Amino acid sequence: MMDPIAVPWEPRPGVPAAITVSQLARLIRETVRANPILNRILVRGEVSNLQTAPAGHVFFTLKDATAQVSCTLFREDAELLGFELEDGMDVVVSGDVDVFPRKGTVQLLVRAATPAGVGAFWAAYQRTRKKLAAEGLFDAARKRSLPSFPRRIGVVTSEMGAVVHDIVTILRRRYPVAHVIVAPALVQGPGAPASLRRALAVVADRVDVIILARGGGSLEDLWCFNDEGLARAVATCRVPVISAIGHETDVTIADFVADVRAPTPSAAAELVSPDSEELAVQVADMGRRLAEEIREILSVSLGRVRGLGEQMSSRGLRRGIEANRARLQRIQEALASLGPREILRHQDRLAGIGRRLDLLSPLATLQRGYAIAEREDGHVIAHATEVASGDAMAVRFQDGRVHVHVDATQEPA
Amino acid sequence: MTEAPTFEESLRLLEEKVDALSRGDLPLDRALAVFEEGLALFRRCHAILTESEQRVTKLVAAAEGLTEEPFVADGT
């Protein structure tokens, strides 16, 4: 019997040649990398042996009852994590499986992580909340008020589903004046915090106020809104942020740090938009007051026109009246072009005043058969006491003056 | 910013004109001028509120950076 082990190995056709260890490691690595399942995989487990290298990279083991895998979290990803990993913490990580030929180990390169399970969520949430509260990020003093009349409104949320639909519908109905800019973002999963931060950053430069919203969901679904980085992005956002995340009973870190917290996305849309119907009433009221005031002023002017002859020659008077008439014409035309019925009513009144202004002017008065008593120098005589028996004076008719002498004066009865 | 006055600003100015008229101490010429200014502001406010077309856009990453395209909520 021959020990098969002892048989010297010889290359034979159809049998692969011996390969080196390096080649084997590379082969494993290529196999792993080529398997799509092992890329961007989600793995749940418990964190252990957590170590942070001086360079900031984080190394840990992810384990369950019967297996474990080494994990590496590079510094740039660790900084974006949004919470502190701890030994014993139940987490879901996302990342890519890779092989390190030098040590012959399989590793999970972690890109993002979220706590898993109520205990882990609660612990991470409390830690982030305390930390940010201590920094004063939730202080009422740093909350900004929402603009009363935003011209552009940013909406950071998922571009799918009811939330964005509700917000857009309400804004369109209440305040069609505003330009609404939707900045789509992932609103759940490991990539969500970074996606939300990015959406917030890019839309902030284009709008006056931002609605940060998400519909209801589980604790895990809403987790990304407890992200520390997102909280800081909200706090430092160039424009006020109104949050509406989950149901009214869900309070995320983002809600704490937002300038205003709305109970629901629809409520956020209402809080951010003035009601244009109310505004229309306000504007119409202002237009009505404007028309009333000018009518009043014209009315008062009418009284003055009656006495104008005292200060003005008839030519000057005519010029003045014509200028006023042209102006009234313009005002009437302007009023005629206005919509609201209220103001149209005032236009009619104003037109009436214009006519009376003409009628009551001294020139029109003369045309109606009245005459003006003047001294020879043209000064209007308004009172009987201004002349005495024997004085010379003139009476102006619409077509010329008549010179007269005062025969007698008489006190009023 | 060199943009036209906002709705807020226009409404505030309109209120100022109304108040100026209501004090009743302006000469007629000035009052008429103030009225005409107020009228222009009124029209502007009115026009802003009756602009029916609301723009809703969505930010989209493109080769040359971010662009905006019309957004229609799917309604689900």
Chai-1 contact restraints between the chains, C-beta under 6 A:
chainA,res_idxA,chainB,res_idxB,connection_type,confidence,min_distance_angstrom,max_distance_angstrom,comment,restraint_id
A,S148,B,E8,contact,1.0,0.0,6.0,A-B,restraint_1
A,F149,B,F7,contact,1.0,0.0,6.0,A-B,restraint_2
A,F149,B,E8,contact,1.0,0.0,6.0,A-B,restraint_3
A,V164,B,A73,contact,1.0,0.0,6.0,A-B,restraint_4
A,H165,B,A73,contact,1.0,0.0,6.0,A-B,restraint_5
A,H165,B,G75,contact,1.0,0.0,6.0,A-B,restraint_6
A,V168,B,V56,contact,1.0,0.0,6.0,A-B,restraint_7
A,V168,B,A73,contact,1.0,0.0,6.0,A-B,restraint_8
A,R172,B,Q54,contact,1.0,0.0,6.0,A-B,restraint_9
A,P176,B,Q54,contact,1.0,0.0,6.0,A-B,restraint_10
A,V177,B,I48,contact,1.0,0.0,6.0,A-B,restraint_11
A,H179,B,R55,contact,1.0,0.0,6.0,A-B,restraint_12
A,V180,B,V56,contact,1.0,0.0,6.0,A-B,restraint_13
A,I181,B,T57,contact,1.0,0.0,6.0,A-B,restraint_14
A,V182,B,K58,contact,1.0,0.0,6.0,A-B,restraint_15
A,V182,B,F71,contact,1.0,0.0,6.0,A-B,restraint_16
A,A183,B,L59,contact,1.0,0.0,6.0,A-B,restraint_17
A,V202,B,L59,contact,1.0,0.0,6.0,A-B,restraint_18
A,V202,B,L66,contact,1.0,0.0,6.0,A-B,restraint_19
A,S276,B,L49,contact,1.0,0.0,6.0,A-B,restraint_20
A,L279,B,L49,contact,1.0,0.0,6.0,A-B,restraint_21
A,A280,B,L49,contact,1.0,0.0,6.0,A-B,restraint_22
A,V283,B,C45,contact,1.0,0.0,6.0,A-B,restraint_23
A,V283,B,H46,contact,1.0,0.0,6.0,A-B,restraint_24
A,M286,B,L14,contact,1.0,0.0,6.0,A-B,restraint_25
A,M286,B,V18,contact,1.0,0.0,6.0,A-B,restraint_26
A,G287,B,F42,contact,1.0,0.0,6.0,A-B,restraint_27
A,R289,B,V18,contact,1.0,0.0,6.0,A-B,restraint_28
A,L290,B,V18,contact,1.0,0.0,6.0,A-B,restraint_29
A,L290,B,G38,contact,1.0,0.0,6.0,A-B,restraint_30
A,E293,B,L21,contact,1.0,0.0,6.0,A-B,restraint_31
A,E293,B,S22,contact,1.0,0.0,6.0,A-B,restraint_32
A,I294,B,F35,contact,1.0,0.0,6.0,A-B,restraint_33
A,I297,B,A31,contact,1.0,0.0,6.0,A-B,restraint_34
A,S301,B,L28,contact,1.0,0.0,6.0,A-B,restraint_35
A,R327,B,L32,contact,1.0,0.0,6.0,A-B,restraint_36
A,A334,B,L39,contact,1.0,0.0,6.0,A-B,restraint_37
